[in-house]
Amino acid sequence: MVRVYFTANLERHLSCPEATVAGASVREALDAVFETQQQLKGYVLDDQSRLRQHMVIFVDGKTIVDRVHLSDAVSPDSEIYVMQALSGG
C-alpha cells in the first residue's frame, strides 16, 4: 500500500494525517485519500483537478513530472509527500 504524507503547514488549515492507500498512480492514491478527506482536495488540486501551482508532490524522493493528470506511477511500497512549494529570496 502507498503511504501518503502531508506537511505540517497543511495541518494548520485542516486535519490531514498520514494515509495508507491503494493506487498505481499519484492520481489514484490521492483520490483514495480525498474519499475520506474531501476538504483536503481543494487545498491540493484546482477546480480542473490539476495540482495547484503552489503545491509540489514527491514520489520516493523525486518530484512528479505530470502536474496535470498526476499519472506518475507508484509502487505498493512508494511514499508520496504533498507539500506547499516555497518561493522567494
Buried (B, 14 or more C-beta within 10 A) or exposed (E): EBBBBBEEEBEEEEEBEEBEBEBBBBBBBBBBBBEEBEEBBEBBBEEEBBBBEEBBBBBEEEEBEBBEEBEBEBEEEBBBBBBBEEEEE
